[in-house]
Each structure stands twice: as C-alpha cells, then as structure tokens.
Amino acid sequence: MSYERKSMAVAIFAISSMFTMHAQTNNTSIERLQALVEASAQRLSLADQVALAKWDSGTPVEDAPREASVIAGAVKSGESKDLDPASVANFFRAQIEANKIVQYGLLAKWRRAGGPPQHAPVDLVAAIRPQLDRIQLELMTGLAETKAIRSDPTCKDDIAKAVGKYLVLHKHGIDDLHAIALDRALAATCAR
C-alpha cells in the first residue's frame, strides 16, 4: 500500500472514530437529560389541576406576582448549586410559560365544550403548590447535573432528542397540547 493510501486510511479511521465518539457522547447526553425532561413533564401534568382550580375560582391564568416569586426562588436555589442566575431565570420562565400554554388550551377546550370534566374541587395553594415546589427541587437538581451538557454546542439538538425519546416512551399518555408545552418548557434549557 502506498504512503498516500495509508495516510488516507488513517485519516478516514480517525474521522470515523471521532463521529462514533460524538454519537456515543450525544446518546449519553440524551440519557442524562431524561431526568430533567421527566421532571418538566411532571410539572406540566399539574397544569391540568391548576386549570381546574382556576376554572372553579374564576381566577386568571396570569399571576405575575406568583411567577416572579417562583423565578426568584429558583434563582436563589440555583446560587447554592453554582448555576448562572440568568439561565435559571430563563429556564423557569419557560416552565411557567409552558404551564400557561396547557392552562389556556384546556380552559378554551372546556369553554367550547360547555364546562370542564367532572372533578372534585382543587385547592391550588394546599394541594398543587407543594407538588410544584417538590418538582422545582428536582428541576434544580437536573439543571445542576446537566450543567456541562447544557453548555455544549449540541445542547439544543440533544434536548429535542431527549424530549422526543420521552414522548415516544409515553405516547399514550401525552396529547398534542402537552407535547407542545413540553417542547416550550425545555426551550430555554441550553446555556447558549
């Protein structure tokens, strides 16, 4: 084999090894992001109960003081995990916006149908907010554990694939409204 052919073979092998390593790293990133996706999906599943509570009480979806409080609490919690305050604020702002997408969608659906499904009264403060607070801790842990992944140039692709994997695994439990909201919830996950 000529020197040029040997050099080309070595170069092809090196390039192919780099692509294989990148694909393996990418799959690992997608796996490591699953806990964050799962926690975000759990948060969104509570949007249905929030919407019922707001239907029953007649309160608006928008609650600027509560939203500001949630974001401020997340930023403060992120400080102890050495997370960038702006990234944490953007992430939780996206979580809140996604939750509101579900609420608006459900409220409109119920108005068109003439009312919500049969349900027991929902106590937003006593029943739902403690669950949201618990999930917020899980989200903070997920942000801390994926800090390096969220700074990687492939982060946006990895997040989309991680959400896609979650949706495939839960295809019977997630409707289009919640799938769209999950994409929105995780749209501000990447640090870049």
C-alpha positions as CSV (number, residue, x, y, z in Angstrom):
1,M,0.0,0.0,0.0
2,S,1.3,3.4,-0.9
3,Y,2.1,6.1,1.6
4,E,-0.8,8.3,0.4
5,R,-3.2,5.4,0.7
6,K,-2.0,4.6,4.2
7,S,-2.3,8.2,5.2
8,M,-5.8,8.4,3.8
9,A,-6.8,5.2,5.6
10,V,-5.5,6.6,8.9
11,A,-7.4,9.9,8.3
12,I,-10.6,8.1,7.4
13,F,-10.3,5.9,10.5
14,A,-9.6,9.0,12.7
15,I,-12.6,10.9,11.3
16,S,-14.9,7.8,11.7
17,S,-13.7,7.3,15.3
18,M,-14.5,11.0,16.1
19,F,-18.0,10.6,14.6
20,T,-18.5,7.4,16.6
21,M,-17.3,9.1,19.8
22,H,-19.6,12.1,19.2
23,A,-22.6,9.8,18.6
24,Q,-21.9,7.9,21.8
25,T,-21.4,11.2,23.8
26,N,-24.6,12.5,22.2
27,N,-26.6,9.4,23.2
28,T,-25.2,9.7,26.7
29,S,-26.2,13.3,26.9
30,I,-29.7,12.4,25.8
31,E,-29.9,9.8,28.5
32,R,-28.6,12.2,31.2
33,L,-31.2,14.8,30.2
34,Q,-34.1,12.4,30.7
35,A,-34.5,13.2,34.4
36,L,-34.8,16.9,33.6
37,V,-37.3,16.1,30.8
38,E,-39.2,13.8,33.2
39,A,-39.4,16.4,35.9
40,S,-40.6,19.1,33.5
41,A,-43.3,16.7,32.2
42,Q,-44.4,16.1,35.8
43,R,-44.7,19.8,36.3
44,L,-46.8,20.1,33.2
45,S,-49.1,17.3,34.3
46,L,-50.1,19.5,37.2
47,A,-51.2,22.2,34.8
48,D,-54.4,20.3,34.3
49,Q,-55.2,20.6,38.0
50,V,-54.1,24.3,38.0
51,A,-56.5,24.9,35.1
52,L,-59.4,23.2,37.0
53,A,-58.6,25.3,40.1
54,K,-58.6,28.5,38.1
55,W,-61.8,27.4,36.3
56,D,-63.5,26.8,39.7
57,S,-62.3,30.1,41.2
58,G,-62.6,32.2,38.1
59,T,-59.0,33.5,38.6
60,P,-57.0,34.4,35.5
61,V,-54.2,32.2,34.2
62,E,-51.7,35.1,34.5
63,D,-50.4,35.5,38.0
64,A,-47.4,37.8,37.7
65,P,-46.6,38.0,41.4
66,R,-46.6,34.2,41.8
67,E,-44.5,33.8,38.7
68,A,-41.9,36.4,39.9
69,S,-41.8,34.6,43.3
70,V,-41.2,31.2,41.6
71,I,-38.4,32.6,39.4
72,A,-36.8,34.4,42.3
73,G,-36.9,31.3,44.5
74,A,-35.3,29.2,41.7
75,V,-32.6,31.8,41.1
76,K,-31.8,31.8,44.9
77,S,-31.8,28.0,45.0
78,G,-29.5,27.9,41.9
79,E,-26.9,30.0,43.6
80,S,-26.1,27.2,46.0
81,K,-25.6,24.9,43.0
82,D,-23.3,27.4,41.3
83,L,-25.9,27.9,38.4
84,D,-26.0,31.0,36.3
85,P,-28.9,33.2,37.6
86,A,-29.9,34.3,34.1
87,S,-30.0,30.7,32.8
88,V,-32.1,29.6,35.8
89,A,-34.5,32.5,35.4
90,N,-34.9,31.8,31.7
91,F,-35.4,28.1,32.3
92,F,-38.1,28.6,34.9
93,R,-39.8,31.4,32.9
94,A,-40.1,28.8,30.1
95,Q,-41.5,26.2,32.6
96,I,-44.2,28.8,33.6
97,E,-45.0,29.7,30.0
98,A,-45.4,26.1,29.1
99,N,-47.7,25.6,32.1
100,K,-49.8,28.5,30.9
101,I,-50.0,27.1,27.4
102,V,-51.7,24.0,28.9
103,Q,-54.0,26.1,31.1
104,Y,-55.1,28.3,28.2
105,G,-55.6,25.3,25.9
106,L,-57.7,23.4,28.5
107,L,-59.7,26.4,29.5
108,A,-60.6,27.1,25.9
109,K,-61.5,23.5,25.3
110,W,-63.7,23.5,28.3
111,R,-65.4,26.7,27.2
112,R,-66.1,25.2,23.8
113,A,-67.5,22.0,25.5
114,G,-69.6,24.0,28.0
115,G,-67.6,23.1,31.0
116,P,-64.7,21.1,32.4
117,P,-64.7,17.4,33.1
118,Q,-66.3,16.2,36.4
119,H,-63.9,16.8,39.2
120,A,-63.5,17.3,42.9
121,P,-62.6,20.8,44.0
122,V,-58.9,21.5,43.6
123,D,-57.1,23.5,46.2
124,L,-54.3,25.3,44.3
125,V,-52.5,26.5,47.4
126,A,-52.7,23.5,49.7
127,A,-52.6,20.6,47.1
128,I,-50.9,21.8,44.0
129,R,-48.2,24.3,45.1
130,P,-46.4,21.8,47.4
131,Q,-46.1,19.4,44.5
132,L,-44.8,22.2,42.3
133,D,-42.3,23.1,45.0
134,R,-41.1,19.4,45.1
135,I,-40.7,19.3,41.3
136,Q,-38.8,22.6,41.4
137,L,-36.2,20.9,43.6
138,E,-36.0,18.0,41.1
139,L,-35.6,20.5,38.2
140,M,-32.8,22.4,40.1
141,T,-31.0,19.1,40.7
142,G,-31.4,18.3,37.0
143,L,-30.0,21.6,35.9
144,A,-27.0,21.2,38.2
145,E,-26.4,17.6,37.0
146,T,-26.6,18.6,33.3
147,K,-24.6,21.8,33.5
148,A,-21.9,20.7,31.1
149,I,-24.4,19.2,28.7
150,R,-26.4,22.4,28.7
151,S,-23.3,24.4,27.7
152,D,-22.4,22.0,24.8
153,P,-22.9,23.3,21.2
154,T,-25.2,20.2,20.6
155,C,-27.4,21.0,23.5
156,K,-30.5,22.2,21.5
157,D,-30.4,19.0,19.4
158,D,-29.8,16.9,22.5
159,I,-32.8,18.5,24.3
160,A,-35.1,18.0,21.2
161,K,-34.0,14.3,21.0
162,A,-34.4,13.8,24.8
163,V,-38.0,15.2,24.6
164,G,-38.6,13.1,21.5
165,K,-37.5,10.0,23.4
166,Y,-39.7,10.9,26.3
167,L,-42.7,11.4,24.0
168,V,-42.1,8.0,22.3
169,L,-41.9,6.3,25.7
170,H,-45.1,8.0,26.9
171,K,-47.0,8.2,23.6
172,H,-50.3,7.0,25.1
173,G,-50.2,9.4,28.0
174,I,-49.4,12.7,26.3
175,D,-51.6,14.6,23.9
176,D,-50.5,17.2,21.4
177,L,-51.1,20.1,23.8
178,H,-48.9,18.7,26.5
179,A,-46.2,17.7,23.9
180,I,-46.1,21.2,22.5
181,A,-45.9,22.6,26.1
182,L,-43.1,20.2,26.9
183,D,-41.0,21.5,24.0
184,R,-41.7,25.0,25.2
185,A,-40.8,24.1,28.8
186,L,-37.4,22.9,27.7
187,A,-36.7,25.5,25.1
188,A,-34.5,27.6,27.4
189,T,-32.6,24.7,28.9
190,C,-29.3,25.3,27.0
191,A,-26.9,27.9,28.2
192,R,-26.1,29.0,24.7
